[in-house]
C-alpha cells in the first residue's frame, strides 16, 4: 500500500508563533479558511518527533482509531507534522468524570494495546481527547512524538526500548487512572480485539507506512530498523499484553 505524504494540504499557512506550554518545537498555524493547526518539528534533543508522530498517526488510522486530521508539510526548508486543532477536551480538562463510562473503558483498552505496540511512553491525561455522544466518551488519540524512537537519537536506543516490558513504558498517569486513584477497569475482550486488528495489518502495509516518511526526515537505515521493530512487536503482542495484564501493578485493572 502506498501512503500519501500529506493527508490534507492547506494552500496557505500563517504562523501564529510557538504554542505556549510546548517544549519549544510546537507552533500554531492558521490556513486561508481560518482553520487552526499545531505544527511540530524535530529538534536537536528530539530528532525523531516528526517521524514518530506521522508513522504512529498512520498506524492509528489503519486501525480506525479516531485521530485529528494530520499530514506533513515542508515550510522554508523545515518539515512539520501538522495536526488540525480539535475542540474536544482532554481527560485532564474533564477532571476524570468519565472514567466509569463503559465506552471510554472499551476504547481506552484499545488505546493501551496500541501504545504497547508503538512503545508510547507519554499517554498522560493531556495526550488524549474525549468525544462525547449518546453512547458515551470515545477516546481520540493525539501526540505520539514520544512513541517509536521516543527521544532516542540512535537505532540502538530503539532496540533497547523494544526490549522493555509494556508496564515499564506506561506513563504514570496510566497507573493513576487504572490503579491508584480512579480504579478504572478495562475489558480484556477489547484488548484481544485490538491485538487481532494489529496482527492483521499486513507487513507490507507497516513497511509502506514507515517508508512513506521522506528520507530527509527518516533515513533508509532508520526506516529499516523501525519496520523490523514494529513487525517484531506485532508478532509478540500477545505475550507483551499478557505480561502487562498480569503485572502485579496492573492486573487488577483488567477484567476477563
PyMOL commands that set and color helices and strands:
alter all, ss='L'
color gray80, all
select helices_A, chain A and resi 49-62+91-94+102-118+155-162+166-169+172-180+188-199+203-211+220-245+251-253
alter helices_A, ss='H'
color red, helices_A
select strands_A, chain A and resi 13-18+26-31+36-40+66-67+70-75+78-84+89-90+128-133+136-141+186-187+254-255
alter strands_A, ss='S'
color yellow, strands_A
deselect
rebuild
show_as cartoon
